[in-house]
Amino acid sequence: MAPKVLLLFSFYLLGSIPFGVLFAKMKGVDPRKGGSGNIGATNVMRTAGKTMGLLTLISDLLKGGIPAFVGKSLYGPEWGFLFGLCAFFGHLFPAFLKFKGGKGVATATGLYLVLTPLPLALSLGVFAIVLLLTRRVSLGSISGALSMPCFLYLNLGAKTLFYFSLLISSFIIIRHFSNVKRLIAGQEPRIF
């Protein structure tokens, strides 16, 4: 059990690495002080440029994907979800940023890419449709998060993975609360 506990803690620390802040600072910008104040790829793109936003996206995807791959390979898919969940919570509540992190969409996507690619593809389809119709990343992210547990349940019927996805989706939606308030007020910025 000791190696699993060590890996759980290690993947939380991996998730805690604020790649968005690190990449944006290479451009002399702190994304927490501009745009939406979020450390994720969308706000890094707005505050530090497309290249830094893309690097943030890839890094945050890997945050979720690497732990999921290790867990699945060593102990099975439930451990993949558990290791990925540690990285996800590390991203949301990073030890290196006084537990004030991002929204977890890209980190969760990396986890799902490794463990449940077909439900993820369907959920990304929902995200893309909503994004194209509204031009708002936050609304696409919320819609994708809402759809993921449904697609996962229909595709796999694996109750444990379904419950993990409900937990992840709930936190993603909660973290988008400020976006929901701006959406209701008609003040949420469009991406294009």
N, C-alpha and C positions, 0 to 999 in steps of 0.2 A: 504493500500500500504506500510505502514511503516514496517510491519513484513517482507515483501518480500525484501525490500531494505536492511534491517538488515541481512537477510539470504544471499543475494547476496554478501555482504561485508564479512560476516563470511566465506562463502565458498571460496572466493578469498584468505582469510588468511589461511584457511585449505590447499588450493593448494600451498601456499607459503612455507609451512613447508618442508625444504630440507631433507627428510628422508635419501636419499642417502649419504649426507654429514654426518648426525648424526650417521648412522650405520657404515660408513667407519671410522669415527674418533674413534669409539670403538676399532678399530684395529690399531689405531695410524696412519691412512692414510687420506689424503685429496684427493678425487677423481678428484678435479679440477686441481690438480698438477701432475696427472699421467694418462697414457693411452690417451684417447681422450679428457680428461678434462671435460667430461660430468658428471652430477650428477645422471644419470639414472642407472638402474639395470645392464645393460651390462658392463658399465665402472666400477661400484662398484664391480662387480664380478671379473673383471680383476685386480683391484687394491687392493681389500680388501678380496677377497675370495667368494666362492659360497654361503655360508650362508648369508653373508651380502648382496650379490646381490639378493638372494631370498627374504630376508626381505624387501629390497628396492622395489622389484617388487610388492609384496603383498601390501605394504603401498601405493605405487603410484596407484595401481588399486583401492584401497579403497578411495583415494582422489577423483577419478571421480565417483565411484559407490555410495558413501554415499550421496553426493549432488543430484545426479540424482534420487536416491530412494526417498529422502525427497521431492524434487520438484514434482515428478510424483505422489507420495502419497497424497500430500496436494493440488496441483493445476493442475495436468495434465502433459502429456508428454512434451509439449513445455517448461513448467517451469522446468521440469527435465533436459532438454537440457540446458536451460539458467543457472540453478544453477551449472550443471556440467561444463559448459563453463567457469564460473567464476573460478572454481577450476583449470581447464585446463590452463587458463591464469595466475592464481597464480603460477602454476608449471613452466610455461615458463618465467614469469616475477615476481619472488618472492620478496616480500617486504623485506624479511629477508636476501637476498643475493644481494642487490643492483640491483635488477631486472635482474639478470643474472642467468637463470635457465636451466632446461632440455629441452628435445625435445617433451615431452608430449604424447608419444606413449602409455605408460601404463595407464596414467590418462585418456586418451581418451578411451582406451579399457575398463576400469572400467565403464565409463559412458555408453558406448554401450552395455556392458553386462547386465546392468539393463534395458535399454530402447529398445534396438533392438537386441536381442540375435541371431536371425537367420541370418540377414545380417552380424553380427559380426562373426559368425561361418564360413560363406563363406569367409569373408575377412581374417580370421585367416588361413583358408586353403591356400589362395594365399600366405600369409606370410610364412607358413610352406614349401610350395613347393619351393618358391624362396630361402628360407634359406637352404634347403637341396641341392638344385642345385648349389648354389653359396657359401654357408657357410659364408655369410655375413649378419649380423643382420640388418645393415643399409639398404641394398637393399631389404630385406624382409619387413622392416618397411615402406619404401617408396612405395613398391608395394601394401602392405595391405592398406595403406592410400589412394592410388589412387583408389583402388577397392571399398572401403567402401561406398562412395556416390552412386556408380552405383548399388551395391547390395541393399542399402537402398531404392533407388528410385524404383527399380524393385519389391522389396518385399512389400513395404508399399504404395508407391505412395503418401506419405505425403510430400507435397512441403516444408512446414516449416522445418521439420526435415531434409529433403534433403539439404536445404540451410545451416542449422547449420553444417551438416557433411561436406559440401564443405569448409566452413570456417575452421573447425578443420583440415581437410586434407591439406588445403593450408598452414597452419602454421606448420604442421608436416614436410611437404616437404621443406619449407623455412628453418626450423631449421636444416635440414639435408644437407644444402648447402656445408658445409665443407666435409661431407662424400662423396657427389657427386664429388667434386673436387678430393678427394683421389681415388675414384672409377675410374674416367677417367684416372688418372695418374697411376693406377695399384698399389696403395699404401694402400688401405683400408685393415685392418687386418681381418683375418678370425676367426670365433668363435671356430671352431674345425677343 
